[in-house]
């Protein structure tokens, strides 16, 4: 299929990003390569959507810090950005609701999968954001003309294999939300460590029914960087260089995040 005829695709990753790691960002690169190799899709944008403080996870630092660290980490990316809409909500937003909001907000306003709260890095996009935040509708922002798709892009949820395993936990997910995520949007899952996403699909009737909408991506260069281990190292005063970007390390030290005292408070 010619590149111009490929289906435009936006990748959305929801999570704590506490803090964002090189592994989080690597998921986007792996997923884009995989989807391009299918010959059917053209990835036009990637979005990092941190959860709100109401998620209540142990050790979760305020959303403003997690969004700021993610923005710093993605300064080197030309296609992945941070969106703060979810992180600004007063209550925890379920993943299906977040994806539904991304799609509905932008379909209604004619924007490109970019609800209010987008954080982008180019000066022009930032100017458009500041102008748009005076409006209750979707920000009047779009991709640069050279990568702007001719048709509205599809939205896929991007996750790691550990996320896929949560579908097997009784009571973790509403059945209608799983149906919506897999049937309406689709899922791109990147393998992680010793986890076997293929087995998770095989063992679930629902996942098997929608297997055509689940893209399994193999990470051959093993990368097991864990935000939990990064926090543990920081709490113990150990180096995390090359696990997370240098600007993020500087931000963490500047704001005294993940110290022994701050981790005790967040517990």
TALINMO-V166983 format. One record per pair of residues at least 12 apart in sequence whose ideal C-beta (glycine too) atoms are under 10 Angstrom apart, sorted by the first residue. I is the first residue (numbers start at 1). J is the second residue. D is the distance in whole Angstrom. If there is no record, write none. Layout:
i-><I:I>
j-><J:J>
d-><D:D>
This chain:
i-><1:1:1:1:1:2:3:3:3:4:4:4:5:5:5:6:6:6:6:6:6:6:6:6:6:7:7:7:7:7:7:7:7:7:7:8:8:8:8:8:8:8:8:8:8:8:8:8:8:8:8:9:9:9:9:9:9:9:9:9:9:9:9:9:9:9:9:9:9:9:10:10:10:10:10:10:10:10:10:10:10:10:10:10:10:10:10:10:10:10:11:11:11:11:11:11:11:11:11:11:11:11:11:11:11:11:11:11:11:11:11:12:12:12:12:12:12:12:12:12:12:12:12:12:12:12:12:12:12:12:12:13:13:13:13:13:13:13:13:13:13:13:13:13:13:13:13:13:13:14:14:14:14:14:14:14:14:14:14:14:14:14:14:14:14:14:15:15:15:15:15:15:15:15:15:15:15:15:15:15:16:16:16:16:16:16:16:16:16:16:16:17:17:17:17:17:17:17:17:17:17:17:17:17:17:18:18:18:18:18:18:18:18:18:18:18:18:18:18:18:18:18:18:18:19:19:19:19:19:19:19:19:19:19:19:19:19:19:19:19:19:19:19:19:19:19:20:20:20:20:20:20:20:20:20:20:20:20:20:20:20:20:21:21:21:21:21:21:21:21:21:21:21:21:21:22:22:22:22:22:22:22:22:22:23:23:23:23:23:23:23:23:23:23:23:23:24:24:24:24:24:24:24:24:24:24:25:25:25:25:25:25:25:25:25:25:26:26:26:26:26:27:27:27:27:27:27:27:27:27:27:27:27:27:28:28:28:28:28:28:28:28:28:28:28:28:29:29:29:29:29:30:30:30:30:30:30:30:30:30:30:31:31:31:31:31:31:31:31:31:31:32:32:32:32:32:32:32:33:34:34:34:34:34:34:34:35:35:35:35:37:38:41:41:41:41:41:42:42:42:43:43:43:43:43:43:44:44:44:44:44:44:44:44:44:45:45:45:45:45:45:45:45:45:45:45:45:46:46:46:46:46:46:47:47:47:47:47:47:47:47:47:47:47:47:47:47:48:48:48:48:48:48:48:48:48:48:48:48:48:48:48:49:49:49:49:49:49:49:49:49:49:49:49:49:49:49:50:50:50:50:50:50:50:50:50:50:50:50:50:50:50:51:51:51:51:51:51:51:51:51:52:52:52:52:52:52:52:52:52:52:52:53:53:53:53:53:53:53:54:54:54:54:54:54:55:55:55:55:55:55:56:57:57:58:58:58:59:59:59:59:59:59:59:59:59:59:59:59:60:61:61:61:61:61:61:61:61:61:62:62:62:62:63:63:63:63:63:64:64:64:64:65:65:65:65:65:66:66:66:66:67:67:67:67:67:67:67:67:68:68:68:68:68:68:68:69:69:69:69:69:69:69:69:69:69:70:70:70:70:70:70:71:71:71:71:71:71:71:72:72:72:72:72:72:72:72:72:73:73:73:73:73:73:74:74:74:74:74:75:75:75:76:76:76:77:78:78:78:78:79:79:80:81:81:81:81:81:81:81:82:82:82:82:82:83:83:83:83:83:83:83:83:83:83:84:84:84:84:84:85:85:85:85:85:85:85:85:85:85:86:86:86:86:86:87:87:88:88:89:89:94:94:94:94:95:95:95:95:95:95:95:95:95:96:96:96:96:96:96:96:96:96:96:96:97:97:98:98:99:99:99:99:99:99:99:99:99:100:100:100:100:100:100:101:101:102:102:102:102:103:103:103:103:103:103:104:105:105:105:106:106:106:106:106:106:107:107:108:108:109:109:109:109:109:109:110:110:110:110:110:111:111:111:111:111:111:111:111:112:112:112:112:112:112:112:112:113:113:113:113:113:113:114:114:114:114:114:114:114:114:114:115:115:115:116:116:116:116:116:116:116:116:117:117:117:118:118:118:118:118:120:120:120:122:124:124:125:125:125:125:125:126:127:128:128:128:129:154:154:155:155:155:156:156:156:156:156:156:156:156:157:157:157:157:157:157:157:158:158:158:158:158:158:159:159:159:159:159:159:159:160:160:160:160:160:160:160:160:160:161:161:161:161:161:161:161:161:161:161:161:161:161:161:161:162:162:162:162:162:162:162:163:163:163:163:163:163:163:164:164:164:164:164:164:164:164:164:164:164:164:164:164:164:164:165:165:165:165:165:165:165:165:165:166:167:167:167:167:167:167:167:167:167:168:168:168:168:168:168:173:175:178:178:178:178:179:179:179:181:181:181:182:182:182:182:182:182:182:182:183:183:183:183:184:184:185:186:186:186:186:186:187:187:187:187:187:187:187:187:188:188:188:188:188:189:189:189:189:189:189:190:190:190:190:190:190:191:191:191:191:191:191:192:192:192:192:192:192:193:193:193:193:193:194:194:196:197:197:197:197:198:198:198:198:200:200:201:201:225:225:225:225:226:227:227:227:229:230:230:230:230:230:230:231:231:231:231:231:231:232:232:233:234:234:234:234:234:234:234:234:234:235:235:235:235:235:235:235:236:236:237:237:240:240>
j-><38:39:40:41:42:39:36:39:42:42:149:150:40:42:150:35:36:38:39:40:41:42:43:44:149:35:38:40:41:42:43:149:151:153:154:41:42:43:44:45:112:113:143:147:148:149:150:151:152:153:154:31:32:35:36:40:41:42:43:44:45:46:113:149:153:154:155:156:186:188:43:44:45:46:47:79:102:103:106:112:113:114:143:149:152:153:154:155:156:158:27:28:31:32:35:43:44:45:46:47:48:79:80:113:153:154:155:156:157:158:188:45:46:47:48:49:83:86:95:98:99:102:103:113:155:156:157:158:159:185:188:25:27:28:31:46:47:48:49:50:70:80:156:157:158:159:160:163:188:47:48:49:50:51:83:86:93:94:95:98:99:102:157:158:159:163:27:48:49:50:51:55:66:70:95:158:159:160:163:227:50:51:55:57:59:60:61:63:66:227:228:48:49:50:51:60:63:66:67:69:70:73:82:87:227:50:51:55:57:58:59:60:61:63:65:66:69:227:228:230:231:257:258:266:61:65:66:68:69:70:72:73:227:230:231:234:240:243:244:245:248:249:251:252:257:258:48:50:66:67:69:70:71:72:73:74:82:227:230:244:245:248:69:73:223:225:226:227:229:230:240:243:244:245:248:73:223:225:230:242:243:244:245:248:160:190:192:219:223:224:225:226:227:230:243:244:48:70:73:74:80:158:160:225:227:244:46:48:70:73:74:76:77:80:244:245:190:219:221:223:225:46:48:80:158:159:160:188:189:190:192:217:219:223:43:45:46:47:48:74:77:79:80:158:188:190:46:77:79:80:190:158:188:190:191:217:218:219:220:221:223:43:46:156:158:159:188:189:190:215:217:44:46:79:80:158:188:217:217:188:190:215:216:217:218:219:156:188:215:217:217:215:153:154:156:188:215:147:149:153:79:80:147:153:156:188:79:112:113:143:147:148:149:153:154:79:80:81:112:113:114:120:143:147:149:153:155:74:77:79:80:81:158:80:81:82:83:85:86:102:113:114:115:118:119:155:158:66:67:70:71:73:74:77:80:81:82:83:84:87:119:158:67:70:82:83:84:85:86:87:93:95:98:99:102:115:117:63:64:65:66:67:68:69:70:82:83:84:85:86:87:88:63:66:86:87:89:92:93:95:98:66:84:85:86:87:88:89:90:91:92:93:66:87:88:89:90:91:92:87:89:90:91:92:93:86:87:89:91:92:93:92:92:266:263:266:267:227:228:231:232:235:258:262:263:264:265:266:267:266:231:252:255:257:258:262:263:265:266:87:255:257:266:84:86:87:88:89:84:87:88:255:251:252:255:257:258:82:84:87:257:82:83:84:86:87:88:117:119:82:84:119:247:248:251:255:82:244:245:247:248:249:251:252:255:257:82:83:84:87:119:248:84:119:120:121:247:248:251:121:244:245:246:247:248:249:250:251:244:245:246:247:248:251:119:120:121:245:247:121:245:247:121:245:247:121:121:122:144:147:143:147:121:114:118:119:120:121:122:125:117:118:119:120:121:98:102:113:114:115:116:117:118:119:120:115:116:117:118:119:98:101:102:105:114:115:116:117:118:119:98:101:102:115:117:117:119:116:117:101:117:173:174:177:181:157:159:163:173:177:178:180:181:185:157:173:174:176:177:178:179:180:181:184:185:177:180:115:157:113:155:156:157:177:180:181:184:185:155:177:180:181:184:185:115:116:114:115:155:185:115:152:154:155:184:185:138:137:138:139:137:138:139:152:153:155:138:152:137:138:132:135:137:138:139:140:137:138:140:142:152:132:137:138:139:140:141:142:152:138:141:142:143:148:149:152:153:138:143:152:153:154:155:128:129:132:138:139:140:141:142:143:137:138:139:129:132:133:135:136:137:138:139:129:133:139:132:133:138:139:141:139:141:143:144:141:144:139:141:142:143:144:141:141:140:141:142:141:185:186:184:185:186:181:185:186:187:188:213:214:215:181:182:185:186:187:188:189:187:188:189:190:215:217:181:187:188:189:190:192:197:189:190:191:192:193:195:197:217:219:189:190:191:192:193:194:195:196:197:198:199:200:216:217:219:189:192:193:195:197:200:226:187:189:190:192:195:197:200:187:189:190:191:192:195:196:197:198:199:200:201:204:207:214:216:189:192:195:196:197:199:200:203:204:200:181:182:187:200:201:203:204:206:207:199:200:203:204:206:207:206:206:204:206:207:210:206:209:210:210:213:214:206:207:209:210:211:212:213:214:206:209:210:213:210:213:213:210:212:213:214:215:201:207:210:211:213:214:215:216:213:214:215:216:217:201:207:214:215:216:217:215:216:217:218:219:223:216:217:218:219:220:222:219:222:223:224:225:226:219:222:223:224:226:222:224:216:214:216:217:218:211:214:216:218:214:216:214:216:240:242:243:244:243:243:244:258:243:243:244:248:249:252:258:252:257:258:262:263:266:258:263:258:249:252:253:257:258:259:260:262:263:258:259:260:261:262:263:264:259:260:259:260:252:258>
d-><9:5:6:9:9:10:9:9:6:8:10:8:9:9:10:9:8:9:7:6:6:4:9:10:9:9:10:6:5:7:10:9:8:8:6:8:5:8:5:9:9:10:9:9:9:3:8:7:8:4:7:9:9:6:9:9:5:7:5:7:8:10:10:9:6:5:8:6:9:9:8:6:5:7:7:10:8:10:9:8:4:9:10:9:10:5:7:5:7:10:9:6:6:7:8:6:9:7:5:7:10:9:8:10:10:10:8:6:8:4:7:9:8:5:8:6:8:10:9:8:6:6:10:8:6:7:6:6:10:8:10:10:7:7:9:7:7:6:7:10:10:9:10:8:4:7:9:9:9:9:9:5:8:7:10:7:9:10:5:6:8:10:7:9:8:9:10:8:8:7:7:10:10:10:9:10:8:9:8:9:7:6:7:6:9:6:9:10:7:7:10:6:9:5:8:10:9:5:8:7:5:9:9:9:7:8:9:10:7:10:7:6:6:10:9:6:9:5:9:9:7:9:9:9:8:8:7:10:5:8:10:8:6:7:8:9:9:10:6:10:6:9:8:7:8:7:7:8:7:9:6:4:9:9:5:8:9:8:10:7:8:7:10:8:9:5:8:6:9:6:9:6:5:9:9:8:8:6:10:8:6:6:7:10:8:9:8:9:5:8:4:8:8:10:8:9:7:8:8:10:10:10:9:8:8:9:9:8:9:6:7:9:7:7:10:8:8:8:9:6:8:9:10:10:6:8:6:9:9:5:9:8:9:9:9:10:4:9:8:9:8:8:5:7:10:9:9:9:10:9:10:9:9:5:9:5:9:6:9:9:9:7:8:8:5:10:5:9:6:8:6:10:7:8:9:10:9:10:8:7:8:7:9:4:8:10:8:7:7:9:10:8:9:8:9:10:9:9:7:9:7:10:10:9:9:10:7:8:9:6:6:8:5:6:10:6:8:7:7:7:8:10:6:8:9:7:10:9:8:6:4:7:7:7:6:8:5:10:10:8:7:8:10:8:10:9:9:10:9:5:9:9:7:10:7:7:5:7:10:10:9:9:9:9:8:5:8:7:5:7:9:9:6:9:8:10:9:6:10:10:5:5:10:9:6:7:9:7:10:7:4:10:7:8:6:7:9:7:8:9:9:10:10:10:6:5:7:5:7:7:6:7:9:8:10:9:9:10:9:10:7:7:5:4:8:10:9:10:10:5:9:7:10:9:9:7:6:9:8:6:10:9:8:9:6:10:10:5:7:6:9:9:9:5:7:7:9:10:6:9:10:9:9:8:9:4:7:9:9:8:9:10:8:9:6:6:10:9:10:7:9:6:9:5:10:5:9:9:7:9:10:9:10:9:6:9:9:8:9:8:5:9:5:7:9:8:5:10:9:9:8:8:9:5:9:7:9:10:10:10:10:7:9:4:6:10:8:6:7:5:10:7:5:9:9:10:7:9:10:6:8:7:9:8:9:8:9:9:9:9:9:8:10:9:7:6:5:7:10:8:9:8:4:8:9:10:8:9:7:7:9:5:5:7:9:10:9:4:7:6:8:7:8:8:9:5:6:3:8:10:5:8:9:9:8:8:10:9:6:9:9:9:8:6:10:7:9:9:9:7:10:10:7:10:9:9:8:8:4:8:9:5:5:9:8:8:9:9:9:10:6:9:6:10:8:7:8:5:10:9:7:10:8:9:6:10:8:6:6:9:9:9:9:6:8:8:10:8:5:10:10:6:10:8:9:9:9:7:8:7:10:9:5:4:9:8:9:8:9:10:9:9:8:4:7:7:7:7:9:9:8:5:6:7:8:7:7:10:10:8:6:9:6:10:9:9:7:6:9:5:8:9:10:6:8:9:8:7:9:8:8:7:6:9:9:8:9:10:9:6:6:9:7:10:8:9:8:9:6:9:9:9:9:10:6:5:8:6:8:7:9:6:8:10:6:5:7:5:9:10:8:6:9:6:7:5:7:9:8:5:8:8:10:9:10:7:7:5:7:10:9:7:6:8:5:9:8:9:10:9:6:7:5:4:8:9:4:7:4:9:10:7:9:9:9:10:6:8:6:9:10:10:9:7:10:9:10:9:10:8:5:10:10:10:8:10:5:10:10:5:8:9:8:8:9:10:10:7:9:8:9:5:10:10:9:9:9:10:7:9:10:6:7:6:10:6:7:6:10:9:9:8:9:6:8:9:7:9:8:9:9:10:7:7:8:4:9:9:5:7:10:9:6:7:10:9:8:8:9:4:7:7:10:9:8:10:7:5:7:9:10:8:5:8:6:9:10:7:7:6:7:9:8:4:8:6:10:7:7:5:5:9:9:7:9:8:7:10:9:9:7:9:5:9:9:9:10:8:5:9:9:10:10:6:10:10:9:6:7:9:9:5:8:9:9:9:10:8:6:6:10:10:9:8:10:9:5:10:7:9:9:9:9:9:7:9:8:4:7:9:9:8:6:7:5:9:8:5:9:10:8:9:8:8:9>
